[in-house]
Structure formats: C-alpha cells, structure tokens
Amino acid sequence: MKPAANERILSEEETIKEKLEELKSRVTQLHEGLPCLKECSLLSGLLQKLYEIREGLNQIEQGLLRTHLKCCISPNVKVPGEVVLAVSKLSAERHGAIIVIEQKTDLDKYLKGGAVIDANISAPILENIFYPGSPLHDGAVIIRGANIRKASVLLPLAPRTPELEALGLGSRHCAALGLSRVSDALIIVVSEEKGWISMVLGGRLYPNLGTFALLEKPGNSMEKGNQ
C-alpha cells in the first residue's frame, strides 16, 4: 500500500478512536441518568442522547467498512463512473436496483432469462431500466466489460440470513449474495425501502456504504472515455 494511503488510513483510525471516546462519554452520561426515568422531561433528553449514540455508532460502522474496502478489496475491483452516477441517482429517488459487474468468472451459467441490451454503460440507460414500472426494472443488470449486456436477469437466491433480517433487507440482497457465493462478480444493490447503496463481493455483504465507497476504487473515472 502506498505511503499516502497508509497516512490516510492512520488518520481515519484516529478519527474513529476519537468518536469512540466521545460515544463512551455519552453512554456514561446516559447510564448516570437512568435513575431519573420516572421524570418525563428527563426521559425525553435521555432518548435524544440514545438516538445520538446510535447515529454515532452507525457512522463508525460505515467508516470501518470503508477502510476495510480500501485495504482489502479495492485493489481488485473497479466501478465505472457511469454506474456510480446512476446508483447515486437511484438511491436518492429510492428506486431499487441490482447491478452485477462481471469479472473473471463467466456468469452465463448462473443467470436466467433477461433481455439483451448490448449498449455502452450509460447512467441514463441504467436509470431508465430501474425506473418503477419499467418492463425491465425487476431483476439484475449485467455489465460485461464496457457494456450493459443484459437486464431483467434472475440471479440464484441465497437463503435469508439473520443479518439480512436485522437490517430489513430483502430479495435483491439475497440474489446478490447468491451470485456472489458462486462467482467473483461485484454486485451493487440499491434498497428501494431505505435508499441504501450496498456492495456484495466474495459472499459478503457491505451494507449502506453510499457512493463514497464506490468512488474510492482506484482507477475509477467519472469520464465515459476511461471506462
């Protein structure tokens, strides 16, 4: 790993440690306030503190996931800029989507059905495919090289896991995990209910990463010409 990358990760580590210390202090304050639960005005304040602690833990979790992606995964995968643009828009509008980026494994034997698109990767095309009510919005888009190969493709489903249940994630994520367990494909999922952008790779789910994690991929470009 390059020295600049090491310095950035060390800086992120210090930030996470500082946030943890801050949350530890908030938890201590919350614990001290517990005897006052019978007083409604104080209870309201404690609930607000609890909400802030939960939000802080969510931020730390996302930071750790992003660092893990940069350290352990990002050298091996690239996300085309047009995909990042499309996913960002789909997330903002809460349009569910599942985009499969083929790598070394030939995916044909794992895929069922679908319509051949055979077009250059384009954010508007991806947005139109996943627009609610579009004939192709159910199922996955398959990206092979610089092309959108197929849309409305059915993927092998993995069983629902306690993790998915706890996060409230549905069939798109089961499909992404199912394909990920038999291939090296990178799968990006947008949750229709939450608007979360998640990534599945190597049989593992990285939930609610946002476009930040996608843009961190080395070699990624927002220009069509560099895809």
BELJOVEN-V59038 format. One record per helix or strand of 3 or more residues. SS is the DSSP state (h for helix, s for strand). FROM is the first residue (numbers start at 1). TO is the last residue. If there is no record, write none. Layout:
BEGIN
ss=SS from=FROM to=TO
ss=SS from=FROM to=TO
END
This chain:
BEGIN
ss=h from=3 to=36
ss=h from=40 to=76
ss=h from=81 to=93
ss=s from=97 to=101
ss=h from=108 to=110
ss=s from=115 to=120
ss=h from=123 to=129
ss=s from=140 to=144
ss=s from=147 to=154
ss=h from=162 to=167
ss=h from=171 to=180
ss=s from=186 to=190
ss=s from=197 to=201
ss=s from=204 to=206
ss=h from=210 to=215
ss=h from=224 to=226
END
